[in-house]
């Protein structure tokens, strides 16, 4: 089966610019997660969706980050305006299949200059 | 979720068994032990999980102590492709709200020829 798809794979922007990342989960997976992974650290959950509803966004910096999953399938994560400390890999994962595990995409590496 | 403690790095000779320890002394009765790994420039990959019994699959074995305060992930015949960061995570079962993964720093395993 196809895995979690993410695009773009790499993005370089200047601070104060905006950026958007896209995620297509594994078909049939109801749960979708966005994680932020700063270099040298483990991934940190930003937001979790169940279908098109938000389950947990307690660690999402809502003044600059937003995410949506309008039709319960694809999702976008947006940062506006970006700061230097937003430089990280943004990982999307999906779950909820028969084995209930989380499957991760390859991530988008964001560099803010 | 309970916290885990792992050594920051380990080396292993190719073809030998790699034994990765994890301490989770505050684990609760309903919390499982999960292992994920992250190969360079890829998203995390699920390896194995268990509650209290030892588990084995095609990738690895998981040994959980009787008091459940620690566990060991065993890669029986490590190859160069097993070089990665290995994360030990404890979390409640799937039916609990959130189902999030809380990653720590992990163990960086280097398999050497």
Interface residues (C-beta under 8 A of the other chain):
Chain A: X4 X31 X33 X41 X42 X43 X44 X45 X48 X55 X56 X91 X93 X95 X100 X101 X102 X103 X104 X105 X106 X107
Chain B: X41 X42 X43 X44 X45 X46 X85 X87 X94 X97 X98 X99 X100 X101 X102 X103 X104 X105 X106
